Amino acid sequence: MSDALLDDTNQFLVSHIQSTNDLEIAKLKSLLEAQKAEQKELDAKLNKIAHASKEALIKSEENLNSQQKALQQLLGNLEEIKQHVEKYEADHSTPTTSQHELLIHLKQLEEKLRRVDNARNYIKALLVACELSSQALDYVETDPGKAIKPYEQLVKFERYISSQPMADGQYSELCDYLKKRQTQLWEELNAVLIKSFKSALGALSWPTPIKPPYGPQIKEKLEKFESAFRHLIILQQSSAKGQQVSELSPVSIMLEDLSLRFKYHFETSKPTNRLDKPEWYLTHVRNTVTTHIPFLMTTVQPILDSMKDFFPERVFVKDLFIHGLLQDVFRKLHKSIPQAIQQPNILSHTIHQILEFDKSLSEEFAYDDITVSSFVLGNPIWFNTWFQAEKTFSQARYDEIMMDGQVFEINSQDTNNNAVKKTKSAIRLMNLLESITATYSLVPHLTHKLKFFIEIQLDLLSQYHKRLSSAVDSFEALSLIRSVPAPGALPDAVTGVMTANETHGTLAALHRLYRWWTSAKAMSEMLRDWDDDEFFIDLNFEIKQDTECMRRMLKELQDRNTMLSYARLMESGSSDSLFADALAAYNQIAERIEKVFVKIAVKEWTNNARAYSKKDWWHLSTDNGATTTEMSDEIYAPLQDFRMTFTFLHKILPEPDFLIVYRKTLKEIEDWYLRNIITRQLPMTSVDQLETDLKLGLWKIGQKWVQKPENLMKKLKESIIQLKNQ
């Protein structure tokens, strides 16, 4: 038994047998009889439905066969009629038959009738157009709102006629007439409505700023203004065909007086028209927007919002107003930029002012339409001229910085002992790079930003890196490879470095290295800060959009600079910043100089401790005057220089960097002890002396900087313990 049948049986038993009395034979029999009667009734209904369905199927099949026969008969009749027509046309196609003449006559009558019908429709269309035009002109002076409705009907009527299949043939002249009539009527209506709107503006003393709240004396004037404004919008949009709104007739009229004022002050021979003062007319435009924005947003914008059915999308009057004002700026720049190109300083100043102007429009008025910078920098000749001027100026500033006689002197105003001190060149270069960022961060196009970033900013970083690297190269060549001065060596003024053998010896060399080291460290810190800068994060994100155009451009630009890895930058899964390569390069310079610090200290120790390493350690065991409570005489000189060196390094280096140099130096000195002292199989007395020399000497000095310096020389310490236990 299936689960469904079992469930039905259980449900039946539960509903009909609810007590023990229901199990009596009489009640069960009556229940069985009732079920049999119900089953019999259902069987009868089923038979009746089956019989009716069978009859319906038979009837449908007969009807289908009948219709099929009728269709076949109609098809045969159609073929027979077609044959008769073809035979009749063949029999009466010669000019000799009267039937042929009758057929030609009938065709001529049909053509004349068609022409008469077309002429009647033509005249009807003309009458409709004339009637609509007359209605519009009758109302235009007294009720402009009523005048616009007939015009709208004429526009719809012209579109309907033009959409007809015969519009390009028989109705072409009618379509031309309707378009001309529509244009003529629009001009007549527009002239009257403009006159009315200008009258309303004059009543409001436009373009004098109108600031809310409005008094009772101005509300009636505002009502006339709003009415005239609406009528012009309706007239314009009735024939706009759902196009995106780029300008509105009433807004353009409002801009006429403002444009005239702009021309008067900045495009004539007035003193305010100066090529070197672009900020004057840009400030004038920004102030104009500021003074009129309250009226636009509180009075004009609600009018447009209430007429949203006339526009495909919401229209913002502030954007149209600003866009209209910028047309004057575009016209002015179209004349002034070609003149400014001849004077790079004026060109640079002009574009800087334009970028700041666009930024103010965006921040103060949320304007994001066509900007002035897009207009100017979209011209390849203008942009390239400006870019080369900026690049030349930046390079000149860099050269000036590096030609300074105190280029690597520490800034005397930097008093922070814990931070990396900056040299004068690092500070001035950082300021220059920041100013470059401030310039191109406002440039709208990504390709233009990358040219500034790679060809100017990264290029200057690369030049500074090469200057530091070449200085370290020269230092190592003159100081570390050659232990004594060679005849005819180039002086400091030529090489730009000071060796350990020159004036003031090791400390002077360390100080010179330190200035290069802190210059590299300062640049590294700046680059790490830039990694977290919002502008460079956004720039990196835009680059990784992975467009083919961006790939070509980056490939072209990155070949000119080693501070940028094209393959890594365009890698989709890469999380590296824009400055990853530059940061690695400057860190490498700093680490390299730290290694030189260690080399100098170790070399100095090796030279000074040569007598100590060659002393007769076996003689100590038989010398009754020897004692293990005092240091050896030979160790004083190397310890004194070691103390001076690291006291100086501790003074100039930040604590973490000093400890790195100190630990590496102790490791090198430990290796020196293991090679030169421990391997000599010292007697016990000499081992005690060696331990005393370390405890009272090197390790005691190191306690000034670390708690247990001996733990940094564990191999040496364990070797001494092993020797003592032998």
Summary of the structure (lengths in Angstrom):
residues: 726
radius of gyration: 49.6
end to end distance: 97.0
largest distance: 163.7
contacts: 2047
relative contact order: 0.03
helix: 77%
strand: 0%
